[in-house]
Amino acid sequence: MQQHPVEVVLARGREKSLVKRHPWVYESAVRSVNGTPRPGELVRVVAHDSRFLAWAAWSPKSAIRARCWSFDKEDQINEAWFRARIREAVEARAPLRPRTSALRLVFGEADRLPGLIVDQYGEYLVCEILSAGIEANREMIARILLEETGCRGVFERSDSAVREREGLPRRTGLLLGDEPPKEIEATEDGVRYGVDVRIGHKTGFYVDQRDSRLAAQNLAREFRRTHGRGLRALNCFCYTGGFSLALAAGGAESVVSVDSSGEALALARENAARNGFPEEKLSWVEADVFEFLRKERNAGKTYDLVILDPPKFASTHYHVERAARAYKDISLNGLKLLSPGGHLFTFSCSGAVDAELFQKIVAGAVIDSGVNAWLVGRMGAGADHPLLMTYPEGEYLKGLDILVRP
Ligand code: SAH
C-alpha cells in the first residue's frame, strides 16, 4: 500500500500546523487530491510546493479530512509500524501496573494512533475506534493488541456519537479472541471495582481519575491521623462509587454518594460489598446533584470533603458559557457545605473549558461564597493519558483541590 499512495496537496500557508507536527488536516486546508482514496486509506500529504509533510489516513466524510500517522518521510506505514506504536504504548504503561489492573493502553493522538482508544481491564481489552484510518486497519490492530499484551480478548465499544461525524456506524461487540465475562474485576490502589465493559460509561470505568481517587484515599488517611476521627465526605456524581470506595479504603468515617443513575448506584453498592466496607459508613442517594446540594445547605449539613466530578458539561465551544454557570453553581454550593479546614475536589472533563478558565470559574465561586480558600493541589489524568506536546487538545481533565479555612 506504501508504493504509490494518493497525494493530498494543501493550500498555500496551510502546511503550518503540520510543520509543527499537529496531526490533523482540516477539509478547508486541502487544495487538491490526486486520486480518490478510500476511507482510511494511506495518503501522502504535501505542501503547495510538493514538499513532503506527513503520511496520513484519509477521512472523506469528516471535517478533519486526514489524520497523520507520521511526519517522517522514511516511515513505512505497515504492520511493523503499527506494531511498533502499540508496543511503545504498552511499554509506557508498565510503571502503572503494580498499582492497577485498569488502565488506558492507547490514548489516540498521544500514542500516534489518531482515533484509537484502548483500555485494559485485567485480561481483557476494550477499544473505541473514532477514525476511518483505524477502522480500515481494525482487524490487524486487534491482532497486534492481543499479541503484544497477552490479553484474552478485545471487545469493541465504538458507540459514541463522534463516530457519525466520521461517517462510521456505531458498533458494539467482540472484535477478537474471547468474550469478556459480564463483569471484570479490576484492582486499583488496593480497591476492587467491578467493571461492565458492555454497558458502562466510556469503556466501563473512569480510569482517568485514578490519581485523584488516590489523592482522596490519602486525604482520608491523613485526616484520621491529624484529627483523631474519620473524614466525613460527600461524593457527587459518584457513578459506580470510584471516589467513595477510595475514601472508605483510606478510613473515612462516612461517605454520602450522589448520582442520578439508579443503575450506577446499584453497581456502586455491589462494589462496596465486594471490598467488605461496612454498610453504615456508606450511603447512596439517587438524586440530581444541583438540587441535592441546595437541600443539604438548607438543612445546615457540613462535610470535611466535597467531591464534584460531573459529566462533560461543555461538549463543544458553543456550550462553554452554559457549562461555566453549571460548574460555578455546584462549586459554590459545594464550598458552602465545607466545615473549617475542609477540602473541595472540583473537576471538569470538558476539553472546551481549559485549565485557566476552569480555575477562574472556581475562583468566581470562592468570591461569591465569601469563604477563605486556597488552591492546594492540581489534579488531572494519570500517566496513561500522556499529553503529546504538539497536540494540546489531548488535555481535557482538570481538577482543583481547594482548602477552606476561617
Ligand atoms: N466520579 C466517577 C465518574 C463520574 S461520571 C468515577 O470516578 O468513577 C458522571 C456521573 O454523573 C454519571 O454517573 C451520571 O449518571 C451522573 N450525573 C449526570 N448528571 C447528573 C446530575 N444532574 N445529578 C446527579 N448525577 C448526575
Residues whose N, C-alpha, C, O or C-beta is under 5 A from the ligand:
A	BS01	SAH	Y206 Q209 F237 C238 Y239 T240 G242 F243 V258 D259 S260 S261 A264 A287 D288 V289 D309 P310 P311
